[in-house]
Amino acid sequence: MDKNIDFDDEQMAKMLNLMKIMQMMSEGAKEADVEKCVPIIFDERLSNPEIKVIKAAIPFMEEDVQRRVGIFVKFIEIQKIMELYNEGKEVSLSFRKDNANWRTDMLNSMRPYLNKDKQKALDAMLKFMNVKDMMDKMDFEGGKRNG
């Protein structure tokens, strides 16, 4: 089985649309709130101490240097992820395996990156999902007793 990554234009367009939606959701989030966030595990798997040192120094560089170094760092990260995927290695920890609550966990991991209004909408969605899960569980248990 060939593990090389094939890029499909339609998939790329869908990914770009998803990224736009996520960007719109995070608009208005205070930088101070985002800075307090737990590091994203996916990013942590792609970084090494040297890259982190370079990233930490970027804000202190002159603008034209920031731009070049920032692009260079992202290029290195893209190379690394391509290598990991092509080698068939797991890039990030999978929280879906044996985790019935993976959807809730995923939404909760996004919460700190959203503005207050979007956080309220997310909280409402989480409450709805929790109620739905409880109702599904009651239906399942009721079906076991009645079936």
ROPAFI-468362 format. One record per residue (C-alpha): residue number from 1; residue in one letter; x, y, z negated. Coordinates in pm, 1 decimal. Layout:
- NUM A X Y Z
...
% end
This chain:
- 1 M 0.0 0.0 0.0
- 2 D 139.0 335.8 105.2
- 3 K 148.6 574.0 -192.1
- 4 N 248.8 879.2 10.4
- 5 I 11.2 1167.7 -27.5
- 6 D -195.7 1249.7 278.4
- 7 F -349.0 1594.0 278.6
- 8 D -699.6 1614.9 413.2
- 9 D -808.8 1964.2 521.6
- 10 E -1158.0 1909.2 381.5
- 11 Q -1020.5 1795.6 44.1
- 12 M -787.3 2094.5 32.3
- 13 A -1080.1 2329.0 104.0
- 14 K -1280.4 2168.4 -176.8
- 15 M -985.5 2204.1 -414.7
- 16 L -943.8 2570.5 -322.9
- 17 N -1314.7 2633.2 -383.8
- 18 L -1288.8 2462.4 -721.5
- 19 M -989.0 2678.2 -808.5
- 20 K -1183.1 2992.1 -710.7
- 21 I -1472.7 2886.2 -933.6
- 22 M -1238.1 2821.4 -1225.0
- 23 Q -1073.1 3158.0 -1170.9
- 24 M -1412.9 3331.7 -1174.6
- 25 M -1502.7 3148.0 -1495.7
- 26 S -1188.2 3267.1 -1668.8
- 27 E -1217.2 3630.9 -1558.5
- 28 G -1241.4 3853.7 -1860.8
- 29 A -1068.4 3611.5 -2094.5
- 30 K -828.5 3804.0 -2312.9
- 31 E -464.4 3720.6 -2255.7
- 32 A -416.9 3697.3 -2631.6
- 33 D -682.9 3421.6 -2642.6
- 34 V -517.0 3232.1 -2359.1
- 35 E -173.2 3260.1 -2520.7
- 36 K -306.7 3083.1 -2831.6
- 37 C -415.5 2782.5 -2623.5
- 38 V -263.2 2442.6 -2661.1
- 39 P -29.9 2372.1 -2368.5
- 40 I -198.8 2193.7 -2082.4
- 41 I -78.5 1834.2 -2083.6
- 42 F -59.3 1816.5 -1704.4
- 43 D 176.2 2115.9 -1698.8
- 44 E 380.5 1975.0 -1983.4
- 45 R 447.6 1657.2 -1785.6
- 46 L 583.6 1864.7 -1495.1
- 47 S 809.9 2092.0 -1696.0
- 48 N 1144.5 2031.5 -1849.9
- 49 P 1333.3 2253.3 -2097.0
- 50 E 1525.8 2428.2 -1820.0
- 51 I 1208.8 2525.3 -1631.5
- 52 K 1049.4 2646.2 -1955.6
- 53 V 1350.4 2868.2 -2025.4
- 54 I 1326.9 3019.2 -1676.8
- 55 K 951.0 3074.0 -1714.8
- 56 A 1005.6 3244.2 -2052.0
- 57 A 1256.5 3483.7 -1893.5
- 58 I 1045.4 3579.0 -1590.0
- 59 P 847.6 3861.5 -1759.5
- 60 F 1174.7 4034.2 -1846.1
- 61 M 1310.4 4034.3 -1491.0
- 62 E 1274.2 4309.1 -1233.8
- 63 E 956.1 4276.9 -1026.9
- 64 D 1119.0 4162.7 -704.1
- 65 V 1324.4 3905.7 -895.9
- 66 Q 1013.2 3789.3 -1086.9
- 67 R 836.8 3721.2 -761.1
- 68 R 1122.9 3517.0 -613.8
- 69 V 1198.2 3323.1 -931.9
- 70 G 828.3 3256.5 -994.5
- 71 I 782.7 3115.2 -645.5
- 72 F 1099.7 2909.4 -684.1
- 73 V 975.4 2760.6 -1014.5
- 74 K 639.8 2669.3 -860.4
- 75 F 817.8 2514.7 -563.8
- 76 I 1021.7 2295.2 -801.4
- 77 E 701.8 2190.5 -981.3
- 78 I 533.5 2101.3 -652.5
- 79 Q 836.6 1894.9 -552.4
- 80 K 829.7 1715.3 -886.3
- 81 I 459.7 1630.5 -868.5
- 82 M 494.6 1506.0 -510.6
- 83 E 781.8 1281.7 -617.9
- 84 L 587.4 1147.2 -916.0
- 85 Y 276.4 1072.6 -709.3
- 86 N 477.1 918.8 -425.1
- 87 E 660.0 696.4 -673.5
- 88 G 324.7 585.6 -814.6
- 89 K 401.3 719.2 -1160.4
- 90 E 124.9 849.3 -1380.8
- 91 V 157.8 1226.8 -1385.7
- 92 S -62.9 1302.0 -1680.6
- 93 L -219.6 1115.1 -1962.6
- 94 S -554.3 978.9 -1860.5
- 95 F -819.3 1067.3 -2111.7
- 96 R -1084.3 886.5 -1908.5
- 97 K -957.3 540.1 -1991.3
- 98 D -1169.3 387.2 -2265.4
- 99 N -1309.6 728.9 -2357.7
- 100 A -1686.3 758.4 -2336.9
- 101 N -1662.4 1129.3 -2429.0
- 102 W -1415.3 1229.9 -2157.5
- 103 R -1655.3 1487.5 -2004.8
- 104 T -1704.0 1663.8 -2337.5
- 105 D -1330.9 1649.4 -2409.2
- 106 M -1255.8 1797.5 -2066.9
- 107 L -1499.3 2086.7 -2116.1
- 108 N -1364.9 2154.2 -2465.9
- 109 S -1011.0 2168.4 -2325.9
- 110 M -1119.5 2443.0 -2085.1
- 111 R -1298.2 2651.1 -2349.5
- 112 P -1002.8 2865.9 -2467.7
- 113 Y -940.9 2983.8 -2110.7
- 114 L -1293.8 3122.5 -2064.6
- 115 N -1428.7 3463.6 -2155.9
- 116 K -1683.8 3489.5 -2439.2
- 117 D -1990.5 3478.4 -2210.9
- 118 K -1863.6 3171.1 -2029.4
- 119 Q -1779.0 3010.0 -2364.7
- 120 K -2141.0 3057.2 -2473.2
- 121 A -2263.1 2898.7 -2149.0
- 122 L -2018.6 2612.3 -2199.3
- 123 D -2137.8 2564.9 -2558.1
- 124 A -2497.9 2545.5 -2435.2
- 125 M -2394.6 2286.3 -2176.2
- 126 L -2215.3 2083.4 -2442.5
- 127 K -2523.3 2092.6 -2667.0
- 128 F -2739.4 1979.4 -2376.1
- 129 M -2499.3 1694.7 -2299.8
- 130 N -2499.6 1591.7 -2666.8
- 131 V -2881.7 1583.8 -2678.3
- 132 K -2892.7 1386.7 -2351.1
- 133 D -2641.2 1134.4 -2486.8
- 134 M -2848.7 1091.9 -2803.9
- 135 M -3165.9 1042.1 -2599.9
- 136 D -2993.8 789.4 -2373.0
- 137 K -2868.9 602.6 -2677.3
- 138 M -3218.8 598.7 -2830.3
- 139 D -3365.3 470.3 -2501.3
- 140 F -3100.2 198.3 -2483.7
- 141 E -3157.5 91.0 -2844.1
- 142 G -3535.5 109.5 -2799.4
- 143 G -3511.3 -103.3 -2486.1
- 144 K -3308.6 -364.0 -2675.7
- 145 R -3578.7 -387.2 -2945.9
- 146 N -3869.9 -388.0 -2699.9
- 147 G -3700.2 -601.6 -2429.9
% end
